[in-house]
Each structure stands twice: as structure tokens, then as C-alpha cells.
């Protein structure tokens, strides 16, 4: 994401997510109904959809090349989207801390990252409302 530090708007972040996920559909094709389920923040059950998320999260650096959540990137994203609001920054960091626990879960697909991507999506969907971080409550794409 290439905007100035602390100045990415929700719309810019959402546009980047949309662009990245759509780019990944060339590599990891999924049914349109699966894309719509993601838009509705429904945690994916199909492996292909989780792999689509893994592709997007890796491209956005939320998951590293080993398929692990990169908490430092989570902190960086919180900083990039704070827009002068320190509470928003704190909430973004809190969410990153909460979701870093997905790295402790044993997955069967190793560095492919599909299972962990599904866990990350689920963590954000379930915990963002608790920390009241506007960015993470956005529909993930296609609105």
C-alpha cells in the first residue's frame, strides 16, 4: 500500500483489498458466490476460497512467505490507517495482537497459508467489532 503514513482512507484500503483479491482470482479461481460470501464477511469453508485469501494476504504482506501472520505488518497497517486518531491506532494494534494468536494454531497446509488465511479472516470478522476499529469493519471488497 503506497499512501503516506497515517493517511490511508478506508476507501483507499478497501480499493487495495478489492484490487488484490480480484488479481488473485486469476491465480486461484473461485465461484462468484464465494466472492459474495466474503463480501458479506462470511468465513469461508471451501479450501479454494481460503487459498484466495492467502494469495491476497501474502500480496498485501499480512501473511509472510511461510504462511504466518506478520504482526509487524499489522502494526504498520494500523499506523497507516489511523488518520490522526490515536484511539483508532490503539484499536488497530489491539486487533493485530489478538489475531497474532492464529500463528499458534497447527495447520495442515504449512507455508501454503490457506488454512491460516481463513483463521485470519475469521479473527478479524469476529474481533473487529469488539475493538471498534472502523477500517476492519469494512466489507472486504466488491461493494
Biotite code that builds the C-alpha atoms (Angstrom):
import biotite.structure as struc

atoms = struc.array([
    struc.Atom([0.000, 0.000, 0.000], chain_id="A", res_id=1, res_name="UNK", atom_name="CA", element="C"),
    struc.Atom([1.617, 3.157, -1.165], chain_id="A", res_id=2, res_name="UNK", atom_name="CA", element="C"),
    struc.Atom([-0.050, 6.092, 0.561], chain_id="A", res_id=3, res_name="UNK", atom_name="CA", element="C"),
    struc.Atom([1.575, 8.389, 3.070], chain_id="A", res_id=4, res_name="UNK", atom_name="CA", element="C"),
    struc.Atom([1.999, 7.036, 6.575], chain_id="A", res_id=5, res_name="UNK", atom_name="CA", element="C"),
    struc.Atom([-1.051, 7.691, 8.731], chain_id="A", res_id=6, res_name="UNK", atom_name="CA", element="C"),
    struc.Atom([-3.124, 8.894, 5.812], chain_id="A", res_id=7, res_name="UNK", atom_name="CA", element="C"),
    struc.Atom([-4.796, 5.968, 4.088], chain_id="A", res_id=8, res_name="UNK", atom_name="CA", element="C"),
    struc.Atom([-8.533, 6.383, 3.996], chain_id="A", res_id=9, res_name="UNK", atom_name="CA", element="C"),
    struc.Atom([-10.959, 3.500, 4.427], chain_id="A", res_id=10, res_name="UNK", atom_name="CA", element="C"),
    struc.Atom([-11.870, 3.826, 0.749], chain_id="A", res_id=11, res_name="UNK", atom_name="CA", element="C"),
    struc.Atom([-8.204, 3.550, -0.303], chain_id="A", res_id=12, res_name="UNK", atom_name="CA", element="C"),
    struc.Atom([-7.633, 0.482, 1.856], chain_id="A", res_id=13, res_name="UNK", atom_name="CA", element="C"),
    struc.Atom([-10.834, -1.102, 0.582], chain_id="A", res_id=14, res_name="UNK", atom_name="CA", element="C"),
    struc.Atom([-9.832, -0.379, -3.036], chain_id="A", res_id=15, res_name="UNK", atom_name="CA", element="C"),
    struc.Atom([-6.434, -2.000, -2.483], chain_id="A", res_id=16, res_name="UNK", atom_name="CA", element="C"),
    struc.Atom([-8.032, -5.099, -0.942], chain_id="A", res_id=17, res_name="UNK", atom_name="CA", element="C"),
    struc.Atom([-10.501, -5.348, -3.801], chain_id="A", res_id=18, res_name="UNK", atom_name="CA", element="C"),
    struc.Atom([-7.791, -4.983, -6.424], chain_id="A", res_id=19, res_name="UNK", atom_name="CA", element="C"),
    struc.Atom([-5.588, -7.588, -4.758], chain_id="A", res_id=20, res_name="UNK", atom_name="CA", element="C"),
    struc.Atom([-8.347, -10.152, -4.283], chain_id="A", res_id=21, res_name="UNK", atom_name="CA", element="C"),
    struc.Atom([-9.533, -9.733, -7.855], chain_id="A", res_id=22, res_name="UNK", atom_name="CA", element="C"),
    struc.Atom([-5.956, -10.118, -9.112], chain_id="A", res_id=23, res_name="UNK", atom_name="CA", element="C"),
    struc.Atom([-5.686, -13.332, -7.096], chain_id="A", res_id=24, res_name="UNK", atom_name="CA", element="C"),
    struc.Atom([-8.793, -14.800, -8.763], chain_id="A", res_id=25, res_name="UNK", atom_name="CA", element="C"),
    struc.Atom([-6.633, -15.268, -11.886], chain_id="A", res_id=26, res_name="UNK", atom_name="CA", element="C"),
    struc.Atom([-4.297, -17.477, -9.856], chain_id="A", res_id=27, res_name="UNK", atom_name="CA", element="C"),
    struc.Atom([-6.917, -19.026, -7.558], chain_id="A", res_id=28, res_name="UNK", atom_name="CA", element="C"),
    struc.Atom([-10.268, -19.096, -9.350], chain_id="A", res_id=29, res_name="UNK", atom_name="CA", element="C"),
    struc.Atom([-13.340, -19.279, -7.134], chain_id="A", res_id=30, res_name="UNK", atom_name="CA", element="C"),
    struc.Atom([-17.049, -19.211, -7.795], chain_id="A", res_id=31, res_name="UNK", atom_name="CA", element="C"),
    struc.Atom([-18.705, -15.780, -7.761], chain_id="A", res_id=32, res_name="UNK", atom_name="CA", element="C"),
    struc.Atom([-20.927, -16.953, -4.912], chain_id="A", res_id=33, res_name="UNK", atom_name="CA", element="C"),
    struc.Atom([-17.783, -17.405, -2.802], chain_id="A", res_id=34, res_name="UNK", atom_name="CA", element="C"),
    struc.Atom([-16.724, -13.817, -3.548], chain_id="A", res_id=35, res_name="UNK", atom_name="CA", element="C"),
    struc.Atom([-20.150, -12.626, -2.484], chain_id="A", res_id=36, res_name="UNK", atom_name="CA", element="C"),
    struc.Atom([-19.882, -14.592, 0.768], chain_id="A", res_id=37, res_name="UNK", atom_name="CA", element="C"),
    struc.Atom([-16.560, -12.871, 1.508], chain_id="A", res_id=38, res_name="UNK", atom_name="CA", element="C"),
    struc.Atom([-18.186, -9.524, 0.805], chain_id="A", res_id=39, res_name="UNK", atom_name="CA", element="C"),
    struc.Atom([-20.797, -10.392, 3.427], chain_id="A", res_id=40, res_name="UNK", atom_name="CA", element="C"),
    struc.Atom([-17.957, -11.247, 5.834], chain_id="A", res_id=41, res_name="UNK", atom_name="CA", element="C"),
    struc.Atom([-18.912, -14.922, 5.913], chain_id="A", res_id=42, res_name="UNK", atom_name="CA", element="C"),
    struc.Atom([-15.949, -17.035, 6.983], chain_id="A", res_id=43, res_name="UNK", atom_name="CA", element="C"),
    struc.Atom([-15.063, -19.312, 4.057], chain_id="A", res_id=44, res_name="UNK", atom_name="CA", element="C"),
    struc.Atom([-15.382, -23.068, 4.370], chain_id="A", res_id=45, res_name="UNK", atom_name="CA", element="C"),
    struc.Atom([-14.014, -24.025, 0.943], chain_id="A", res_id=46, res_name="UNK", atom_name="CA", element="C"),
    struc.Atom([-10.273, -24.536, 0.629], chain_id="A", res_id=47, res_name="UNK", atom_name="CA", element="C"),
    struc.Atom([-10.171, -22.621, -2.675], chain_id="A", res_id=48, res_name="UNK", atom_name="CA", element="C"),
    struc.Atom([-11.645, -19.530, -1.035], chain_id="A", res_id=49, res_name="UNK", atom_name="CA", element="C"),
    struc.Atom([-9.200, -19.743, 1.853], chain_id="A", res_id=50, res_name="UNK", atom_name="CA", element="C"),
    struc.Atom([-6.391, -20.043, -0.706], chain_id="A", res_id=51, res_name="UNK", atom_name="CA", element="C"),
    struc.Atom([-7.712, -16.943, -2.470], chain_id="A", res_id=52, res_name="UNK", atom_name="CA", element="C"),
    struc.Atom([-7.462, -15.094, 0.844], chain_id="A", res_id=53, res_name="UNK", atom_name="CA", element="C"),
    struc.Atom([-3.947, -16.492, 1.347], chain_id="A", res_id=54, res_name="UNK", atom_name="CA", element="C"),
    struc.Atom([-2.941, -15.118, -2.040], chain_id="A", res_id=55, res_name="UNK", atom_name="CA", element="C"),
    struc.Atom([-4.339, -11.691, -1.184], chain_id="A", res_id=56, res_name="UNK", atom_name="CA", element="C"),
    struc.Atom([-2.914, -11.616, 2.350], chain_id="A", res_id=57, res_name="UNK", atom_name="CA", element="C"),
    struc.Atom([0.524, -12.647, 1.071], chain_id="A", res_id=58, res_name="UNK", atom_name="CA", element="C"),
    struc.Atom([0.437, -9.978, -1.633], chain_id="A", res_id=59, res_name="UNK", atom_name="CA", element="C"),
    struc.Atom([-0.556, -7.400, 0.979], chain_id="A", res_id=60, res_name="UNK", atom_name="CA", element="C"),
    struc.Atom([2.132, -8.738, 3.365], chain_id="A", res_id=61, res_name="UNK", atom_name="CA", element="C"),
    struc.Atom([-0.354, -9.682, 6.104], chain_id="A", res_id=62, res_name="UNK", atom_name="CA", element="C"),
    struc.Atom([0.893, -13.260, 5.737], chain_id="A", res_id=63, res_name="UNK", atom_name="CA", element="C"),
    struc.Atom([4.568, -13.905, 5.132], chain_id="A", res_id=64, res_name="UNK", atom_name="CA", element="C"),
    struc.Atom([6.048, -16.387, 2.642], chain_id="A", res_id=65, res_name="UNK", atom_name="CA", element="C"),
    struc.Atom([5.758, -19.130, 5.280], chain_id="A", res_id=66, res_name="UNK", atom_name="CA", element="C"),
    struc.Atom([2.014, -18.550, 5.599], chain_id="A", res_id=67, res_name="UNK", atom_name="CA", element="C"),
    struc.Atom([2.304, -16.949, 9.043], chain_id="A", res_id=68, res_name="UNK", atom_name="CA", element="C"),
    struc.Atom([0.552, -13.758, 10.169], chain_id="A", res_id=69, res_name="UNK", atom_name="CA", element="C"),
    struc.Atom([3.018, -10.852, 10.239], chain_id="A", res_id=70, res_name="UNK", atom_name="CA", element="C"),
    struc.Atom([2.138, -8.862, 13.356], chain_id="A", res_id=71, res_name="UNK", atom_name="CA", element="C"),
    struc.Atom([4.639, -6.126, 12.467], chain_id="A", res_id=72, res_name="UNK", atom_name="CA", element="C"),
    struc.Atom([2.704, -5.587, 9.250], chain_id="A", res_id=73, res_name="UNK", atom_name="CA", element="C"),
    struc.Atom([-0.493, -5.488, 11.319], chain_id="A", res_id=74, res_name="UNK", atom_name="CA", element="C"),
    struc.Atom([1.003, -2.682, 13.414], chain_id="A", res_id=75, res_name="UNK", atom_name="CA", element="C"),
    struc.Atom([2.163, -0.894, 10.265], chain_id="A", res_id=76, res_name="UNK", atom_name="CA", element="C"),
    struc.Atom([-1.332, -1.123, 8.772], chain_id="A", res_id=77, res_name="UNK", atom_name="CA", element="C"),
    struc.Atom([-2.808, 0.290, 11.997], chain_id="A", res_id=78, res_name="UNK", atom_name="CA", element="C"),
    struc.Atom([-0.359, 3.197, 11.730], chain_id="A", res_id=79, res_name="UNK", atom_name="CA", element="C"),
    struc.Atom([-1.131, 3.726, 8.031], chain_id="A", res_id=80, res_name="UNK", atom_name="CA", element="C"),
    struc.Atom([-4.876, 3.936, 8.678], chain_id="A", res_id=81, res_name="UNK", atom_name="CA", element="C"),
    struc.Atom([-5.008, 5.947, 11.905], chain_id="A", res_id=82, res_name="UNK", atom_name="CA", element="C"),
    struc.Atom([-5.671, 9.259, 10.113], chain_id="A", res_id=83, res_name="UNK", atom_name="CA", element="C"),
    struc.Atom([-4.723, 11.280, 13.180], chain_id="A", res_id=84, res_name="UNK", atom_name="CA", element="C"),
    struc.Atom([-6.904, 9.229, 15.527], chain_id="A", res_id=85, res_name="UNK", atom_name="CA", element="C"),
    struc.Atom([-4.804, 7.704, 18.311], chain_id="A", res_id=86, res_name="UNK", atom_name="CA", element="C"),
    struc.Atom([-7.725, 5.577, 19.550], chain_id="A", res_id=87, res_name="UNK", atom_name="CA", element="C"),
    struc.Atom([-8.060, 4.096, 16.072], chain_id="A", res_id=88, res_name="UNK", atom_name="CA", element="C"),
    struc.Atom([-4.331, 3.310, 16.126], chain_id="A", res_id=89, res_name="UNK", atom_name="CA", element="C"),
    struc.Atom([-4.635, 1.621, 19.537], chain_id="A", res_id=90, res_name="UNK", atom_name="CA", element="C"),
    struc.Atom([-7.609, -0.418, 18.343], chain_id="A", res_id=91, res_name="UNK", atom_name="CA", element="C"),
    struc.Atom([-5.791, -1.493, 15.188], chain_id="A", res_id=92, res_name="UNK", atom_name="CA", element="C"),
    struc.Atom([-2.799, -2.636, 17.239], chain_id="A", res_id=93, res_name="UNK", atom_name="CA", element="C"),
    struc.Atom([-5.084, -4.433, 19.687], chain_id="A", res_id=94, res_name="UNK", atom_name="CA", element="C"),
    struc.Atom([-6.690, -6.321, 16.802], chain_id="A", res_id=95, res_name="UNK", atom_name="CA", element="C"),
    struc.Atom([-3.245, -7.236, 15.431], chain_id="A", res_id=96, res_name="UNK", atom_name="CA", element="C"),
    struc.Atom([-2.294, -8.598, 18.868], chain_id="A", res_id=97, res_name="UNK", atom_name="CA", element="C"),
    struc.Atom([-5.495, -10.629, 19.139], chain_id="A", res_id=98, res_name="UNK", atom_name="CA", element="C"),
    struc.Atom([-5.139, -12.081, 15.642], chain_id="A", res_id=99, res_name="UNK", atom_name="CA", element="C"),
    struc.Atom([-1.449, -12.916, 16.086], chain_id="A", res_id=100, res_name="UNK", atom_name="CA", element="C"),
    struc.Atom([-2.672, -15.933, 18.073], chain_id="A", res_id=101, res_name="UNK", atom_name="CA", element="C"),
    struc.Atom([-3.574, -17.638, 14.795], chain_id="A", res_id=102, res_name="UNK", atom_name="CA", element="C"),
    struc.Atom([0.149, -18.355, 14.425], chain_id="A", res_id=103, res_name="UNK", atom_name="CA", element="C"),
    struc.Atom([-0.139, -20.743, 17.387], chain_id="A", res_id=104, res_name="UNK", atom_name="CA", element="C"),
    struc.Atom([-2.734, -22.902, 15.624], chain_id="A", res_id=105, res_name="UNK", atom_name="CA", element="C"),
    struc.Atom([-1.431, -26.042, 13.950], chain_id="A", res_id=106, res_name="UNK", atom_name="CA", element="C"),
    struc.Atom([-2.445, -26.174, 10.287], chain_id="A", res_id=107, res_name="UNK", atom_name="CA", element="C"),
    struc.Atom([-2.076, -28.996, 7.793], chain_id="A", res_id=108, res_name="UNK", atom_name="CA", element="C"),
    struc.Atom([-1.120, -26.956, 4.720], chain_id="A", res_id=109, res_name="UNK", atom_name="CA", element="C"),
    struc.Atom([2.124, -25.470, 6.060], chain_id="A", res_id=110, res_name="UNK", atom_name="CA", element="C"),
    struc.Atom([3.511, -22.457, 4.229], chain_id="A", res_id=111, res_name="UNK", atom_name="CA", element="C"),
    struc.Atom([0.731, -22.543, 1.645], chain_id="A", res_id=112, res_name="UNK", atom_name="CA", element="C"),
    struc.Atom([-1.203, -20.441, 4.157], chain_id="A", res_id=113, res_name="UNK", atom_name="CA", element="C"),
    struc.Atom([-4.755, -21.247, 3.093], chain_id="A", res_id=114, res_name="UNK", atom_name="CA", element="C"),
    struc.Atom([-5.933, -22.519, 6.473], chain_id="A", res_id=115, res_name="UNK", atom_name="CA", element="C"),
    struc.Atom([-4.224, -19.685, 8.342], chain_id="A", res_id=116, res_name="UNK", atom_name="CA", element="C"),
    struc.Atom([-5.736, -17.129, 5.932], chain_id="A", res_id=117, res_name="UNK", atom_name="CA", element="C"),
    struc.Atom([-9.166, -18.481, 6.819], chain_id="A", res_id=118, res_name="UNK", atom_name="CA", element="C"),
    struc.Atom([-8.280, -18.146, 10.507], chain_id="A", res_id=119, res_name="UNK", atom_name="CA", element="C"),
    struc.Atom([-7.105, -14.563, 9.982], chain_id="A", res_id=120, res_name="UNK", atom_name="CA", element="C"),
    struc.Atom([-10.302, -13.629, 8.157], chain_id="A", res_id=121, res_name="UNK", atom_name="CA", element="C"),
    struc.Atom([-12.363, -15.220, 10.942], chain_id="A", res_id=122, res_name="UNK", atom_name="CA", element="C"),
    struc.Atom([-10.339, -13.449, 13.634], chain_id="A", res_id=123, res_name="UNK", atom_name="CA", element="C"),
    struc.Atom([-10.808, -10.040, 12.029], chain_id="A", res_id=124, res_name="UNK", atom_name="CA", element="C"),
    struc.Atom([-14.531, -10.581, 11.417], chain_id="A", res_id=125, res_name="UNK", atom_name="CA", element="C"),
    struc.Atom([-15.138, -11.765, 14.987], chain_id="A", res_id=126, res_name="UNK", atom_name="CA", element="C"),
    struc.Atom([-12.875, -9.331, 16.846], chain_id="A", res_id=127, res_name="UNK", atom_name="CA", element="C"),
    struc.Atom([-13.012, -6.063, 14.893], chain_id="A", res_id=128, res_name="UNK", atom_name="CA", element="C"),
    struc.Atom([-16.422, -5.110, 16.326], chain_id="A", res_id=129, res_name="UNK", atom_name="CA", element="C"),
    struc.Atom([-15.076, -5.701, 19.852], chain_id="A", res_id=130, res_name="UNK", atom_name="CA", element="C"),
    struc.Atom([-12.224, -3.229, 19.368], chain_id="A", res_id=131, res_name="UNK", atom_name="CA", element="C"),
    struc.Atom([-14.426, -0.850, 17.366], chain_id="A", res_id=132, res_name="UNK", atom_name="CA", element="C"),
    struc.Atom([-11.948, -0.238, 14.581], chain_id="A", res_id=133, res_name="UNK", atom_name="CA", element="C"),
    struc.Atom([-13.804, 1.210, 11.620], chain_id="A", res_id=134, res_name="UNK", atom_name="CA", element="C"),
    struc.Atom([-11.295, 0.011, 8.994], chain_id="A", res_id=135, res_name="UNK", atom_name="CA", element="C"),
    struc.Atom([-11.595, -3.633, 9.953], chain_id="A", res_id=136, res_name="UNK", atom_name="CA", element="C"),
    struc.Atom([-15.398, -3.484, 9.902], chain_id="A", res_id=137, res_name="UNK", atom_name="CA", element="C"),
    struc.Atom([-15.438, -2.639, 6.212], chain_id="A", res_id=138, res_name="UNK", atom_name="CA", element="C"),
    struc.Atom([-16.828, -5.203, 3.819], chain_id="A", res_id=139, res_name="UNK", atom_name="CA", element="C"),
    struc.Atom([-13.721, -6.770, 2.383], chain_id="A", res_id=140, res_name="UNK", atom_name="CA", element="C"),
    struc.Atom([-14.427, -5.846, -1.239], chain_id="A", res_id=141, res_name="UNK", atom_name="CA", element="C"),
    struc.Atom([-16.957, -5.608, -4.060], chain_id="A", res_id=142, res_name="UNK", atom_name="CA", element="C"),
    struc.Atom([-19.440, -3.192, -2.534], chain_id="A", res_id=143, res_name="UNK", atom_name="CA", element="C"),
])
